[in-house]
Amino acid sequence: MQELDTKAWWRYGYVWFLIAGPLLVVIAGVITAYIAVHSPDPVIDKDYYQHGLDINKTLKAQQDSLAPAIQARNHAATGVTPMPNKQP
């Protein structure tokens, strides 16, 4: 005759292994909610459109500052002298 295992359910390791996954997800959700509530995204006080234009000006200035280096690299690679930029 076979003996029945009479241990309580919490004494089995596989039970805790199965519970650990969903429990970790719940804990991560609570931590995420805490972070979202206690450190909200900042609100831009000035006009968001103007803020975007300011960012674009900064990016354009960075790109324009690299123009001589890019022309020199292209000249060194191809041997073709670049045409001077005529600005109005």
C-alpha positions, 0 to 999 in steps of 0.5 A: 500500500502507498503512503500518502504525503500529509505535508501542508501545502506551504511546505512544498517548494514548487508552490512557492516557486509558482507564487513567486512570479505573480508576487514579483509582478505585483510588487513591481507594479506597486513600486512603479505606481509609487514612483509615478505618484511621487515624482510626476513629470515636470510641466513646461511653464512656457509655450510648448511650441516655443520650447520645441523651436528652441530645441530645434535651434540648438540642434541646427547650431550643432549640425552647422558647427560640424559642416566644415569637418564633414566637408573636409572628411568628404574631400579627403575620401573622394578628392573632390573640392566642395562648392562654397556655400552661397548664403543670401 
